[in-house]
Amino acid sequence: MATSSTWTAASPPRFERLSLSTPALFTRVTLFTDTDGRARFRESTLPLPEGTPASMLSSLMPSGGYQLRHSPVGFRSSFHCTTTPQWVFVLSGQMEIGLQGGASRVFTAGQHFYSADTVPEGATFDAAVHGHWSRQVGSEPLVTLFVRG
């Protein structure tokens, strides 16, 4: 079963092994909509119960397709919400995600997060309350892979 904690500091995705007798765990960073309608980050762990000790796997997860995106140097979006929850994998470059209130997190090549900060049911999008912005950081274009959840 997955465990959860709220994100408090930048940290790369990681795999953990608690001991030789426990399975490895995958840390999933999630961008989600909290009960107050604001986007936040949290981390949860997913077990890797399948495969072999040399190649541990999670259970198979469903997906609804994927998209690749190229964002040129200088790209920055306005505040928006995720329309369909999806994994975001940074393939090259750097991506910064900014939240209401000024907090942000930078993801570099090889890092990921699960974007699930949708507009709360029954609400109308308000750029002063909901969502996140994203931008390309540094001198290299940003290339990302989006895999629908």
N, C-alpha and C positions, 0 to 999 in steps of 0.2 A: 504494500500500500504506500502511496506517496505521502511524504511529509512536507510541511510548508513553513516558511518563515518570510518575513518582510525584508526586502532588500535594503541594506543600509550603506554599502560601500561598493565601489567598482571591484569586480573580481572576474577572472576569466572562467568560462565553463570548465567544469572539472569532473573527474571520475574519482570516486572514493572506494576504498576497500577497508571495511572496519576491522576485519581480521581474516585469517585464512579460512575460517569456517563460515563467514558471512558473505553474501553476494556483493558484487560491486554496485555502486549507485551512480546514476547520471544526474547532474544538477541542471535543472531546467529553470531558466530565468523567464518569468512571465510578466508582460505588461498587461494589466487588467484594470477594469473599472471598479472602484471601491464603492461602498454603500452610499457615499456622499456624491457620487457621480464623477469623481476625479480619477484620472489615470495614476497608477502607482506600479512600482516594480515589486515582485516578490520572488523568492527562490523556493523550489520544492525539489525533492529527490525522487527519482524514479528507479526502481530496481532493474537490474540486468540479469534476469533469472534463466535466460536461455543461452545456447551456444556451448562453448567449452571454456576452461580456465584461460586459454590463450586468446579467445575471441568471444567475449561475453556480449550478449545481445538483449535488447529489450523485447517485450512482446511486440508483435506486429501491430502498428497503429494505422488506422484508415487515413486516406488522404483524398483530396478532391482535385488534384492537378497541381501544376507548378508554373511559375513565371520567373523569367530572368529580367533584371532591371539594370540599366546603366545610367548612372547619374553623373553629369559632368562636374568638374571642379566649380565650386560656387553654388551648387544646388542647395536650396532650402525650401521646405514646404511651410505652409501655414498650419495652424492647429487643425487637426482632423481626428476622426475616430476610425478604427479598423472596421470595415464593413463585414468581413468574414474572418473569423479567427484563423491565424496562419503562423507557421514557423518562418522566421527570417534568418537566413544564413548569410553572413558577410563573406563573399568570395575574395574580394580584393578591395583595398582602400579602407577608409574608416567612416563609420556612421554614428552620428550623435542623435540621441533621442531626448527631447526636452519635454518636461512636464509643467503643468500649471504650478505656479509658486516658485519657479526657477530651478528646480532640481533637474539634472540631466545625467546621462550615462553614455559613454563612448564604447562602441563595439568595433573591434578590429578584425582583420581577415582571420577566418577560422572560428570566430565566435558566433553566437546565435542568441535568439530570444523567441518566445512565443507571444505573438501580438494578439491580444484578446480584449482590447479596451474599446468595446462597442458602446454605442449610445444606449443608456439605460432604457428598458422597456417603458413605453408611454411618454418618454421625454423627447423634446425637440433639441437638436444639437445647438449648443451655446459655446462659442469659441472662448468665452471667458471662464468656462467651467470644465468642459469636456475635452478629452483627447490629448494629443501630443503633437509635437512637430518633429521633423527629422531633417538632417542636413548632412552633406558630404563634408568631411574634415580633411585638411592636409592638401598636399600637392598632387595626389593620385586620384583619378576618377573612382567612384564607388560602384562596385558590381555586387548585386545581391541576388539571392535565390529565395523566392517565396513559395512555400509548400502549404497549400490549403489544408486546414485541419478537418 
